[in-house]
Amino acid sequence: MMIARRADTKARADFATWKMMAKLNGASALPDEAQTFLVSYRELLKQMTEPEATDATINLMYRAYYTEMGGKGTAPDVRAHLSEPVVDNVTAFKRPVPQKTKPKGGPDAKPRLPVALIFACLVVVYVGFRYLWR
């Protein structure tokens, strides 16, 4: 079953990558195996809808990868063994929630001491210690 899961994951990832490369006009740089799967995908698109053609192509790739990875016999149906049906293995990225910043001059603003005032206090303390130690 581990071989079947790895083959299914690899087939889905490879197909998504190859499909994106084809959309970006980079299909000629793909290996021969990828190009043959993409050609069969295009042929299936003429006969059925895009989701059906995608599933059929991924299933073909999965069966090829299963035997390539050392699986014996016919490849089991991986989707039937999953507890939750996986529609797609792509995670949608969400924008992070903007952090609330405190207003600079509002009533909740933290009072800030200017640098010159801090420097003046340090000078007073230094001069005070100099006179005390004499």
Secondary structure, DSSP 8 states (H G I E B T S, - for coil): -HHHHHHHHHHHHHHHHHHHHHHTT-GGGS-HHHHHHHHHHHHHHHHS-HHHHHHHHHHHHHHHHHHHTT--SS---HHHH-SS--S-S--------------SSSTT------HHHHHHHHHHHHHHHHHHT-
